Amino acid sequence: MTRKLKMRFKHMREKFFFYRQVRRMCGGQIIKPEPGPVQSRELALATSAMSDKDIERMIDPDIYFRSAYRWMRLSLEILEKNRFDLRSAFTVLEFGTGSARLLRLLRCIPDANLIGTDMNPICVEWCRQNISGAEFYQNEKQPPLAFAKNSSIDLIFACAGELS
């Protein structure tokens, strides 16, 4: 089996397990939107200090989405073990959203209000143009978040890890 085919298989496997986890936590009521585009090479170069090898991984759809499905599945498992009711997460915030690699996966939760925030205006603009079903805002280095003054947020997450 070629390396590319192995990566594709791993991607599809993680996607399956992610949706199984969400379905279990949401009582079977989910939708399966397409995840959308992988960030462009230009966005990856403009927003990171990664090596060329890591940039190549960040724009490979199988690696990009496999790691997102895996990270979100593991996060949801932790929430479930701590008795968090995902159906009660009406507003979900991804802090430091980047290209919304993680947040966009939660569009499968019916009626969820998804918000991404990042201090990089390039990321925010890219997300606004490429990711539907979520709101994106630019934040400053210091609090408060401008959009959150009169808002209630049920779940906040952030991930600053590398792709695995």
Secondary structure, 3 states (H helix, E strand, C coil): CCHHHHHHHHHHHHHHHHHHHHHHHCCCCCCCCCCCCCCCHHHHHHHCCCCHHHHHHHCCHHHHHHHHHHHHHHHHHHHHHCCCCHHHCCEEEEECCCCCCCHHHHHHCCCCEEEEEECCHHHHHHHHHHCCCCEEEECCCCCCCHHHCCCCCCEEECCCCCCC
